[in-house]
Amino acid sequence: MKYAYSLSLFFTISLLLNSIPVSAQFSPFSKGYDDGSLYLSCYWKNGEFGAHRGILYLTEDGEKFQWKSEGQFWLVMPGYQAGNMFVITASGKHMAQSHDYGNTFGENLFEFNGSIMQGYQEDEFILYKPDFDTWPFSGNLLKSNNSGQTFDTTTRNLPYFFYISTGTENGSLYGLMDYWFMYSPDFGNTIDSTLLDESMFPNYYCHTRIVPGAGAGEIYLVGWDFGIKYLIYRSNDYGEKFEKVYTSDSIHPYHINNVYFTAGNEPGEFYTAFDRPDSLPDLHSNLIIGHSIDGAENFTFYTHDLSSFSSGLENNPLTVNTMSWELFPNPATNYIELQFHKIPQKDSRFFLTDLLGKVIWDFEIRGLQHGLKDFRISIPTFIKDGLYLLRQDHEVAHKILIQGQ
């Protein structure tokens, strides 16, 4: 199908794109393990504070958020335990794991080549590798049962999918190829194909994606029309029939690349995430989270002004935890627990500082005298709620959020 753009529209959009300063840019986000929690990777630039890259951890279905600046990531995926999450780095070829909601990441960084997806149980990941050496193009499915450290080829010669997703049921797969929607209940051994109506998405090749829902047979297709709106279609029969359930308001041309979607943990639960300016040229980095509980037919929206929120931390391509100790819980209220990988070989002093480096509180751990690896430290009542850095001597600091004091 061919589409014609008018020259006037083309130049209008070009001028707008060239005149708007960079604000928030988001990567695909995911529903967390905890009830009402979300993860969103964010790159955000503000004239006063500079550029920030990291993870937004949202709670209460997107109503509240915390900034966790850990580096530039392309994708955030939740694990099957509270606080457990996986990230794909900006390169798109490396994955790392965190056990504390994204505050720190372990050293088990590994490389992959293809499209990686979460599996159907804990520590399971699926890798789809397109094969472009022969015609017609095809693909291979590989499965890992050890959080991606190794993969075994299980299914070969699948059709080539330009979009593929694992479902919520064991072995379920969904794919898009041109206007064909594909569903497999048994990990690609059998595939049912449905030809979609081309009128569903006037601009089908622009950001069309599959969002598997939590209910049996619940599938969403999201795509764009030429009015710069996104359209949501829902199926309750594994993609045999789709009905349009939602049409968004117009999205500014600059922001159409920053709209993402995920399903919740309950049937009919659906989320959108996008940024939008308050006015032009006064552009604010507003994060808007939409939450639906009726199958994407109606949404409650929560707006967060990122332009007034700064982490004040460094932006590294990836912050991997190489420190000798862990910090729990985070956020903390009355106490913190320090867990060392091995018994400390020397006495160490810890410093709690604000984001500008001012020391707020310090204490000492006498490891050899106690012969312990775990220490519980009470937080003084004079410390106010806020985001701090906890550093051991001259090591890289842990970030800690103190609240409820």
Secondary structure, DSSP 4 states (H G I P E B T S, - for coil): ------HHHHHHHHHHHHHSPP-EEE---EE-SSTT-EEEEEEEEETTTEEEEEEEEEEGGGTEEEEE----EEEEEE-SSTT-EEEEETTSSEEEEESSTTS---S--EE--SEEEE-SSTT-EEEEEEE-SSSS-EEEEEEESSTTS--EEEEEEEEP-SEEEE-SSTT-EEEEETTEEEEESSTTSS-EEEEPPGGG-TBTTSS-EEEE-SSTT-EEEEEE-TTS-EEEEEESSTTSS-EEEEEPPP--GGGGGG-EEEE-SSTT-EEEEEEE-SSSSS---EEEEEEESSSSSS-EEEEEEGGG--------S------SEEEESSSBSSEEEEEESS--SS-EEEEEE-TT--EEEEEEE-HHHHT-SEEEEEPPTTSPSEEEEEEETTSPPEEEEE---
